[in-house]
Amino acid sequence: MTITQHHLAVQAENERLKQENELMKQIASTEGFYEFYFKNITKYSSRIDAFNYVNGLYEKYFGSKRYKNYWSFKRTINRKLSSV
């Protein structure tokens, strides 16, 4: 690997880590989790599948699921929305 190739590989890895870090910051909060879920909802055949994707990312990055299941997530969101 030449120095230029190594430099490009390092830049690509830094960019990947930067994007991963931004995603982690977003899904760490309840509001950010919901926003990311809502942005991705059209990519999945059901709301539960979209939720499982986002909750799986959360578990990958933080070591535990944010919500036990979709219904727990839905209750939390409904409570937040009704208090506004």
C-alpha positions in Angstrom: 0.0 0.0 0.0 1.4 3.4 -1.0 1.3 6.4 1.3 -1.4 7.9 -0.9 -3.5 4.8 -0.7 -3.0 4.6 3.1 -3.9 8.3 3.4 -7.2 7.7 1.4 -8.0 4.7 3.5 -7.5 6.7 6.7 -9.7 9.5 5.4 -12.5 7.0 4.4 -12.3 5.4 7.9 -12.4 8.8 9.6 -15.5 9.8 7.5 -17.2 6.5 8.4 -16.5 7.0 12.1 -17.7 10.6 11.9 -21.1 9.4 10.4 -21.4 6.6 12.9 -20.7 9.1 15.8 -23.4 11.5 14.4 -25.9 8.6 14.3 -25.1 7.6 17.8 -25.6 11.1 19.1 -29.0 11.3 17.3 -30.5 8.0 18.5 -29.2 8.5 22.0 -32.1 10.8 22.8 -35.8 9.8 22.7 -36.6 12.6 20.2 -33.6 11.7 18.0 -34.5 8.0 18.1 -38.0 8.8 17.0 -36.8 11.2 14.3 -34.4 8.6 12.9 -37.1 5.9 13.1 -39.5 8.2 11.2 -36.9 9.0 8.5 -36.4 5.2 7.9 -40.0 4.1 8.2 -40.6 4.1 4.4 -37.6 1.7 3.9 -39.4 -1.1 5.7 -42.6 -3.1 5.1 -43.9 -2.3 8.6 -43.4 0.1 11.4 -42.3 -2.7 13.6 -39.5 -3.6 11.1 -38.4 0.0 11.1 -38.4 0.1 14.8 -36.4 -3.1 15.1 -33.8 -1.7 12.7 -33.3 1.5 14.8 -33.5 -0.4 18.1 -30.9 -2.9 16.7 -28.6 0.0 15.9 -29.0 1.4 19.4 -28.1 -2.0 20.8 -25.1 -2.3 18.5 -23.7 1.0 19.6 -24.7 1.1 23.3 -24.8 -2.5 24.3 -28.5 -2.8 25.2 -31.8 -2.1 23.6 -33.3 1.3 24.1 -36.9 -0.1 24.2 -38.0 -3.6 25.2 -40.2 -3.8 22.1 -42.2 -1.8 19.7 -45.2 -1.4 22.0 -43.0 0.0 24.8 -41.6 2.5 22.3 -45.1 3.4 21.1 -46.3 4.0 24.7 -43.3 6.3 25.4 -43.9 8.3 22.2 -47.6 8.6 22.8 -47.0 9.9 26.3 -44.5 12.5 25.0 -46.9 13.6 22.3 -49.9 13.9 24.5 -48.0 16.0 27.0 -47.2 18.7 24.4 
